[in-house]
Amino acid sequence: MSKPSTRAATTSPAPIFAALGDRTRLSLLMSLSDGRVRSIATLSVDAKITRQAVTKHLHVLQSAGLVSSIRVGRESRFAYKPESLAEARSYLDMVSTQWDDALTRLRQHVEE
């Protein structure tokens, strides 16, 4: 069975998966995934929710490490951080490997 990386062992991917479990946050992340930095006002233009709601969703994404923000004057601008998503994918790969190993052992046991 493969062991999780040191980073994966100390950091739970749960906040990332929780943040990605909301359609609005997924939509915001997709908007930011092109690499452009955007303000809350810009991200709110096509949203069917208030700026305050967009702000709350962005803070959840930021807490999960999926976006970063910088202040430019009175405005906050947000950018996508692919590293956290890569960590979540690495976690899923590890779980997949563990299941593959378990299924291989089960198949070997059944065939004996």
C-alpha positions, 0 to 999 in steps of 0.5 A: 500500500502506498503511503501519503506524501508528507504534505498530504499526511499533514494537510487534510484535503477536506476543505478543498473538496468542501469548497468545490462542492458548491456550484457557485464556487465551482463557477467562480473558480472556473472564471479564475482558472484562465489565469487572469486576476479579477475583482469582486465587481468583475466576478459579480457581473454575470453572477445571479447572486449579490456581491456580498455572496460572491465575496463570501464564496471567494473567502471560502475558496481562499480559506481552502487555498484555491484562490489568493487575493491582493488589495489594490486600493479599496478593491480586492482582486482574486487569482486562481492557485492551482497548487491546492487543486494539484494537492487534492488530485494527488490525494485522489491518486493516492486513494485510487492506488490504495483501492487498486492494491486492495482489489489486486490482493482480493483477486489474488486471494480469490484465485488461490 
